[in-house]
């Protein structure tokens, strides 16, 4: 089939060998070379066609992007527009040097319409993958970030922002003949649809009203017409939580609370660890200063992987040599069942065991400094995982830092009284309605001395948060 590129054609489909449209008479071949075969996408700035290059004996497939303008606008096409288009094409040609970005094959003007011809990527988009195979797991999201973040760093270093990162614009490359994953690249993921990319150096980039992208994946600043490298990081973060949940990003944000609630939609068998969860949360920050500024910043955070629960098979048999001395099975099961008070007591027990102290002993400053990092980290990961990020030592640490390490303000935020009762249940609330950071309790801190040790404990947790 041949497809007519006349935007006003009422019947654009023609037979394979036609040279002119049977409906409107427009020449079908572009530049007497490229034959549009099918319309595969369209938006506010143009349309995308699957095409064949008839100059080549194989009639290799390619992608044609047609940038069209409203005929109602008096200056819909002029030499200045063509000049800017050529500048953009030069930038896109430069990007094509990267193996995970489609190559630009040609650019031209025909009948006052502008065209880009790009490499066709054989494969499925991540949107097609999730529809066919279901939601992604944590390991797949980590791999996705490790493969795509270097691409973002590459384009940002060349003063280009993609502005429309979403599952439909990330392809997994396959061999056209065998339909198997390509093996000629370190990564099978390809970032597509650079036809609407803009220069950072272009002053129009900063003008309010320049809205390009997909609303579900756009950061707040982009909705106001301004973009930065961090804008692509935000969109990639939204892409990740969509792939983890299969839920529209519009439904993953609670407007009434002004926060993302993507963890609420994770399947029980598809939970996300604390480390990756914190990275995604920072990628999704509405505030630019609180978001990662560069793609390399996210890569660096990923590389600083803390000790993972996956490194410890807490259900393994005692005969395994690599099994840790501390058994976390009871704590895990209590947290999984939402038995928060029993889990709080079990946490105290584990911390005593990790220090070789009698169970029920209070911990003091010297004890805190000696707490094994691995044990502290695993306890925190279990608490944050099963409370869905509501409880845990790292949660408390972030709150403590947020109130400038003022113990009185901290107690007010987490719902603790100013003294520490010797009874595990007298002053605390053991349910998910308790304030953020309310659990684990501080009963293991020698009497009423939590505030004396707060800075020491916060320092101990520094690496766990970072």
C-alpha positions as CSV (number, residue, x, y, z in Angstrom):
1,X,0.0,0.0,0.0
2,X,1.1,3.6,-0.7
3,X,-0.1,6.4,1.5
4,X,-0.7,9.9,0.3
5,X,0.9,12.7,2.5
6,X,-1.6,15.4,1.5
7,X,-3.2,16.4,4.8
8,X,-6.5,17.3,3.0
9,X,-6.7,14.0,1.1
10,X,-10.0,12.2,1.9
11,X,-8.8,8.8,0.7
12,X,-5.0,8.6,1.2
13,X,-4.6,4.8,0.7
14,X,-3.4,3.7,-2.7
15,X,-2.0,0.5,-4.3
16,X,1.7,-0.5,-3.9
17,X,2.8,0.7,-7.4
18,X,0.9,3.9,-7.8
19,X,2.9,7.1,-8.4
20,X,0.1,9.5,-7.9
21,X,-2.8,9.5,-5.5
22,X,-6.0,8.2,-7.1
23,X,-8.0,10.6,-5.0
24,X,-6.2,14.0,-5.0
25,X,-3.5,13.5,-7.6
26,X,-0.6,14.3,-5.4
27,X,2.8,12.6,-6.1
28,X,3.2,9.7,-3.7
29,X,7.0,9.3,-3.7
30,X,8.8,11.9,-1.7
31,X,12.0,13.2,-3.3
32,X,11.3,10.5,-6.0
33,X,12.7,8.0,-3.5
34,X,10.7,7.4,-0.3
35,X,7.3,5.7,-0.5
36,X,5.1,6.2,2.5
37,X,3.4,2.9,3.3
38,X,1.2,3.5,6.3
39,X,0.4,6.2,8.9
40,X,1.8,5.1,12.2
41,X,1.4,8.2,14.4
42,X,0.2,11.8,14.5
43,X,0.2,14.8,16.8
44,X,-0.1,18.5,17.0
45,X,3.1,19.1,15.0
46,X,3.0,16.4,12.3
47,X,2.5,12.9,11.3
48,X,4.7,9.8,11.2
49,X,4.8,7.2,8.3
50,X,6.4,3.8,7.8
51,X,8.0,4.1,4.4
52,X,10.2,2.2,2.0
53,X,13.4,3.5,0.4
54,X,13.0,2.6,-3.3
55,X,16.5,3.6,-4.1
56,X,17.7,0.5,-2.4
57,X,17.3,-3.0,-3.9
58,X,15.9,-4.3,-0.6
59,X,13.5,-1.3,-0.4
60,X,14.6,-1.0,3.2
61,X,12.1,0.4,5.6
62,X,12.5,3.8,7.2
63,X,10.4,6.3,9.1
64,X,9.2,9.6,7.7
65,X,8.1,12.5,9.9
66,X,6.1,15.2,8.2
67,X,5.9,18.5,10.0
68,X,2.8,20.3,8.8
69,X,1.4,23.7,9.5
70,X,-2.1,25.1,9.6
71,X,-3.1,26.6,6.3
72,X,-5.2,29.1,8.2
73,X,-2.0,30.8,9.5
74,X,-0.8,33.5,7.1
75,X,2.9,32.6,7.7
76,X,2.5,28.9,8.1
77,X,5.7,28.3,6.0
78,X,8.5,30.7,5.3
79,X,12.3,30.7,4.7
80,X,12.9,31.4,8.4
81,X,11.0,28.2,9.4
82,X,12.9,26.2,6.8
83,X,16.2,27.6,8.2
84,X,15.3,26.6,11.8
85,X,14.2,23.2,10.5
86,X,17.6,22.6,8.9
87,X,19.4,23.6,12.1
88,X,17.2,21.1,14.0
89,X,18.1,18.4,11.4
90,X,21.8,19.1,11.9
91,X,21.3,18.5,15.7
92,X,19.4,15.3,15.1
93,X,22.1,14.1,12.7
94,X,24.6,14.6,15.5
95,X,22.4,12.6,17.9
96,X,22.3,9.7,15.5
97,X,25.9,8.9,16.3
98,X,24.6,7.2,19.5
99,X,23.7,3.5,18.9
100,X,20.5,3.9,21.0
101,X,19.1,6.8,18.9
102,X,17.7,6.3,15.4
103,X,19.9,7.7,12.6
104,X,18.8,10.7,10.5
105,X,18.8,9.6,6.9
106,X,17.6,12.7,5.1
107,X,15.7,16.0,5.6
108,X,14.0,18.0,2.9
109,X,11.1,20.4,1.9
110,X,8.5,19.4,-0.6
111,X,5.3,21.2,-1.5
112,X,5.9,23.6,1.5
113,X,5.9,20.6,3.8
114,X,9.0,19.6,5.9
115,X,10.2,16.0,6.2
116,X,12.6,14.0,8.2
117,X,13.6,10.5,7.2
118,X,15.0,8.4,10.0
119,X,16.1,4.8,10.7
120,X,13.3,2.4,11.3
121,X,13.7,0.5,14.6
122,X,12.3,-3.0,14.3
123,X,10.8,-4.1,17.6
124,X,8.2,-3.4,20.2
125,X,7.8,-0.3,22.3
126,X,7.7,-0.7,26.1
127,X,4.0,0.3,25.9
128,X,3.5,-2.8,23.7
129,X,5.5,-4.9,26.1
130,X,3.5,-4.1,29.2
131,X,0.3,-4.7,27.2
132,X,1.5,-8.1,26.1
133,X,3.6,-9.3,29.1
134,X,2.3,-7.4,32.1
135,X,3.9,-5.0,34.5
136,X,7.7,-4.8,34.9
137,X,9.6,-6.0,38.0
138,X,12.2,-4.0,40.0
139,X,15.1,-5.7,38.2
140,X,13.7,-4.7,34.8
141,X,13.3,-1.1,36.0
142,X,16.9,-1.0,37.2
143,X,18.0,-2.3,33.8
144,X,15.9,0.2,32.0
145,X,17.4,3.1,34.0
146,X,21.0,1.8,33.5
147,X,20.4,1.6,29.7
148,X,18.6,4.9,29.1
149,X,20.2,7.3,31.5
150,X,23.5,7.4,29.5
151,X,21.4,8.3,26.5
152,X,19.8,11.2,28.3
153,X,23.3,12.3,29.5
154,X,24.4,12.2,25.9
155,X,21.6,14.3,24.4
156,X,21.7,16.8,27.3
157,X,25.4,17.3,26.8
158,X,24.5,18.4,23.2
159,X,22.0,20.9,24.5
160,X,18.9,18.9,23.4
161,X,16.0,17.9,25.6
162,X,13.7,15.1,24.4
163,X,10.5,16.4,26.1
164,X,8.4,13.4,25.3
165,X,9.8,10.4,27.1
166,X,7.2,7.8,27.6
167,X,6.8,4.0,27.2
168,X,5.6,4.4,23.6
169,X,8.8,6.3,22.7
170,X,11.2,3.6,24.1
171,X,11.7,0.7,21.7
172,X,13.3,-2.7,22.3
173,X,15.2,-3.4,19.1
174,X,14.7,-6.7,17.4
175,X,16.2,-8.3,14.3
176,X,13.9,-7.6,11.4
177,X,14.4,-11.1,9.9
178,X,14.4,-13.3,13.0
179,X,12.3,-11.2,15.4
180,X,14.9,-11.9,18.1
181,X,16.7,-9.4,20.3
182,X,19.5,-7.7,18.4
183,X,23.0,-8.7,19.5
184,X,25.1,-5.9,17.8
185,X,24.7,-3.4,20.7
186,X,25.3,-3.4,24.4
187,X,21.7,-2.3,24.8
188,X,18.5,-3.2,23.0
189,X,16.6,-0.1,24.1
190,X,16.3,2.7,21.7
191,X,14.9,6.2,22.4
192,X,12.8,7.4,19.5
193,X,10.7,10.4,18.4
194,X,13.3,13.1,18.4
195,X,11.4,15.0,15.7
196,X,10.1,17.4,18.3
197,X,13.4,17.8,20.2
198,X,14.5,21.4,20.8
199,X,17.8,23.1,21.5
200,X,18.5,24.3,24.9
201,X,20.2,27.3,23.2
202,X,17.0,28.2,21.4
203,X,15.6,31.2,23.2
204,X,12.0,30.2,22.4
205,X,12.5,27.2,24.7
206,X,12.1,29.6,27.7
207,X,9.0,31.2,26.4
208,X,5.8,30.3,28.3
209,X,3.3,28.6,26.1
210,X,5.6,26.2,24.3
211,X,4.0,22.9,25.3
212,X,5.3,19.8,23.6
213,X,4.9,16.4,25.1
214,X,2.4,14.0,26.6
215,X,0.5,15.5,29.6
216,X,0.5,12.2,31.6
217,X,4.3,12.2,31.7
218,X,5.1,15.9,31.7
219,X,6.7,17.7,34.7
220,X,5.0,20.9,36.1
221,X,7.6,23.2,34.5
222,X,7.0,21.7,31.1
223,X,3.2,22.3,31.4
224,X,4.2,26.0,31.9
225,X,6.3,25.9,28.7
226,X,9.8,25.6,30.2
227,X,12.1,22.6,30.2
228,X,15.4,21.5,31.6
229,X,17.5,18.3,31.6
230,X,15.7,17.5,34.9
231,X,12.4,17.5,32.9
232,X,13.4,14.4,31.0
233,X,14.4,12.8,34.3
234,X,10.9,13.4,35.6
235,X,9.3,11.9,32.5
236,X,11.6,8.9,32.8
237,X,10.6,8.5,36.4
238,X,6.9,8.6,35.5
239,X,7.6,6.0,32.8
240,X,9.1,3.7,35.4
241,X,6.1,3.9,37.8
242,X,3.7,3.3,35.0
243,X,5.7,0.2,33.9
244,X,5.7,-1.0,37.5
245,X,1.9,-0.6,38.0
246,X,0.2,-0.5,34.6
247,X,-1.9,2.3,36.0
248,X,-2.3,5.7,34.2
249,X,0.1,8.3,35.8
250,X,-2.9,10.5,36.3
251,X,-4.2,7.9,38.8
252,X,-0.9,7.4,40.5
253,X,-0.9,11.0,41.8
254,X,-3.1,12.0,44.7
255,X,-4.1,15.6,44.1
256,X,-5.8,16.0,47.5
257,X,-2.5,15.1,49.2
258,X,-0.2,16.5,46.5
259,X,1.9,13.4,46.3
260,X,2.6,10.3,44.3
261,X,0.9,7.1,45.6
262,X,2.4,4.6,43.1
263,X,3.4,2.2,45.8
264,X,-0.3,1.7,46.6
265,X,-0.8,0.0,43.2
266,X,2.1,-2.4,43.3
267,X,1.2,-6.1,43.3
268,X,2.2,-8.0,46.5
269,X,4.8,-10.0,44.5
270,X,6.1,-6.9,42.8
271,X,7.3,-4.7,45.6
272,X,10.1,-2.2,45.1
273,X,13.1,-2.0,47.5
274,X,13.9,1.1,49.5
275,X,16.9,2.0,47.4
276,X,15.2,2.1,44.1
277,X,12.0,3.6,45.6
278,X,13.9,6.6,47.0
279,X,15.6,7.1,43.6
280,X,12.2,7.1,41.8
281,X,10.7,9.4,44.4
282,X,13.4,11.9,43.8
283,X,13.1,11.7,40.0
284,X,9.4,12.5,40.5
285,X,9.8,15.6,42.7
286,X,7.6,18.5,41.5
287,X,10.2,20.9,42.8
288,X,13.2,21.3,40.5
289,X,15.7,21.9,43.3
290,X,14.6,18.6,44.9
291,X,14.9,16.6,41.7
292,X,18.0,15.1,40.2
293,X,19.5,17.7,37.9
294,X,21.5,15.4,35.6
295,X,21.1,11.9,34.3
296,X,24.6,11.1,35.7
297,X,23.3,12.0,39.2
298,X,20.7,9.2,38.9
299,X,23.3,6.7,37.6
300,X,25.5,7.6,40.5
301,X,22.7,7.0,43.0
302,X,21.9,3.6,41.3
303,X,25.6,2.5,41.6
304,X,25.6,3.2,45.4
305,X,23.4,0.2,46.0
306,X,23.1,-0.6,49.7
307,X,23.1,-4.1,51.0
308,X,19.9,-5.7,49.5
309,X,17.6,-8.1,51.1
310,X,18.2,-10.2,48.0
311,X,21.7,-10.8,49.3
312,X,20.2,-12.7,52.3
313,X,17.9,-15.6,51.7
314,X,16.0,-15.3,55.0
315,X,14.0,-18.4,54.2
316,X,17.0,-20.5,53.4
317,X,18.1,-23.5,55.5
318,X,20.5,-23.2,58.3
319,X,23.0,-25.4,56.4
320,X,23.9,-22.6,54.0
321,X,27.2,-21.0,54.7
322,X,26.2,-17.5,53.6
323,X,23.2,-17.3,55.9
324,X,23.6,-14.3,58.3
325,X,23.8,-15.0,62.0
326,X,20.7,-12.8,62.6
327,X,17.4,-14.4,61.5
328,X,15.0,-11.9,60.1
329,X,12.2,-14.3,59.3
330,X,10.1,-13.5,62.3
331,X,10.4,-9.7,61.7
332,X,9.5,-10.1,58.1
333,X,6.4,-12.3,58.8
334,X,5.2,-9.9,61.5
335,X,5.5,-6.9,59.2
336,X,4.0,-8.7,56.3
337,X,0.9,-9.4,58.5
338,X,0.8,-5.8,59.8
339,X,1.5,-6.8,63.4
340,X,3.3,-3.6,64.0
341,X,3.6,-3.8,67.8
342,X,5.1,-7.3,67.8
343,X,7.4,-6.3,64.9
344,X,8.6,-3.3,67.0
345,X,9.5,-5.7,69.9
346,X,11.2,-8.0,67.4
347,X,13.2,-5.1,66.1
348,X,14.6,-4.4,69.5
349,X,15.4,-8.1,69.9
350,X,17.4,-8.2,66.7
351,X,19.3,-5.0,67.5
352,X,20.3,-6.5,70.9
353,X,21.4,-9.8,69.2
354,X,23.4,-7.9,66.6
355,X,25.3,-6.3,69.4
356,X,25.6,-9.5,71.4
357,X,23.7,-7.8,74.3
358,X,21.0,-9.5,76.4
359,X,17.5,-9.2,74.8
360,X,15.7,-6.2,76.2
361,X,18.9,-4.2,77.0
362,X,18.8,-0.5,76.3
363,X,21.1,0.8,73.7
364,X,23.3,3.8,74.3
365,X,25.6,6.1,72.2
366,X,28.4,3.6,72.1
367,X,26.1,0.8,71.1
368,X,24.6,2.8,68.3
369,X,28.0,3.5,66.9
370,X,28.7,-0.3,66.9
371,X,25.5,-1.3,65.2
372,X,26.4,-3.4,62.1
373,X,25.5,-1.4,59.0
374,X,24.1,-4.5,57.3
375,X,21.7,-5.3,60.2
376,X,20.5,-1.8,60.4
377,X,19.9,-1.6,56.7
378,X,18.0,-4.9,56.5
379,X,15.7,-3.9,59.4
380,X,15.0,-0.5,57.7
381,X,14.3,-2.2,54.3
382,X,11.8,-4.6,55.9
383,X,10.0,-1.8,57.7
384,X,9.8,0.6,54.7
385,X,8.9,-2.2,52.3
386,X,5.9,-3.6,54.3
387,X,4.7,-0.2,55.5
388,X,5.0,1.1,51.9
389,X,7.4,3.8,52.8
390,X,5.6,5.0,55.9
391,X,7.7,3.6,58.7
392,X,11.4,2.9,59.1
393,X,14.7,4.3,60.4
394,X,15.5,6.1,57.1
395,X,12.0,7.7,57.2
396,X,12.7,9.0,60.7
397,X,16.1,10.3,59.6
398,X,14.7,12.3,56.7
399,X,12.1,13.8,59.0
400,X,14.7,14.6,61.6
401,X,16.9,16.3,59.0
402,X,13.8,18.2,57.6
403,X,13.2,19.9,61.0
404,X,16.9,20.8,61.2
405,X,17.5,18.1,63.8
406,X,15.3,19.8,66.3
407,X,14.2,17.0,68.6
408,X,11.1,18.8,69.9
409,X,9.9,19.5,66.4
410,X,10.7,16.0,65.4
411,X,8.6,14.5,68.1
412,X,5.7,16.7,67.1
413,X,5.9,15.5,63.5
414,X,6.2,11.7,64.2
415,X,3.7,11.8,67.1
416,X,6.0,11.0,70.0
417,X,5.7,12.3,73.5
418,X,8.6,14.2,75.0
419,X,9.5,11.3,77.3
420,X,10.1,7.7,76.7
421,X,7.9,5.2,78.5
422,X,9.3,1.9,79.6
423,X,6.1,0.2,78.3
424,X,6.2,-0.7,74.6
425,X,2.5,0.1,74.0
426,X,1.6,3.0,76.2
427,X,2.5,6.0,74.1
428,X,2.5,4.6,70.5
429,X,0.0,3.8,67.8
430,X,0.6,0.5,66.1
431,X,-1.3,0.9,62.8
432,X,-0.9,2.5,59.4
433,X,-2.9,5.5,60.5
434,X,0.0,6.5,62.8
435,X,2.0,9.6,61.7
436,X,4.7,9.1,59.1
437,X,7.9,7.9,60.9
438,X,6.0,6.9,64.1
439,X,7.5,3.4,64.0
440,X,9.8,1.8,65.0
441,X,9.5,3.3,68.4
442,X,12.4,4.6,70.5
443,X,11.8,2.3,73.5
444,X,15.2,0.6,72.8
445,X,17.0,3.9,73.4
446,X,18.1,4.0,77.1
447,X,15.1,5.4,79.0
448,X,14.3,8.9,77.9
449,X,17.6,9.5,76.2
450,X,16.6,9.3,72.5
451,X,17.3,13.0,72.1
452,X,20.8,12.6,73.5
453,X,21.6,10.0,70.8
454,X,19.6,11.4,67.9
455,X,22.5,13.0,66.1
456,X,24.6,9.8,66.5
457,X,21.8,7.7,65.2
458,X,21.2,10.1,62.3
459,X,24.9,10.0,61.3
460,X,24.8,6.2,61.4
461,X,21.8,6.3,59.0
462,X,23.4,8.8,56.7
463,X,24.7,6.2,54.2
464,X,21.4,4.3,54.4
465,X,19.5,7.4,53.1
466,X,22.2,8.5,50.6
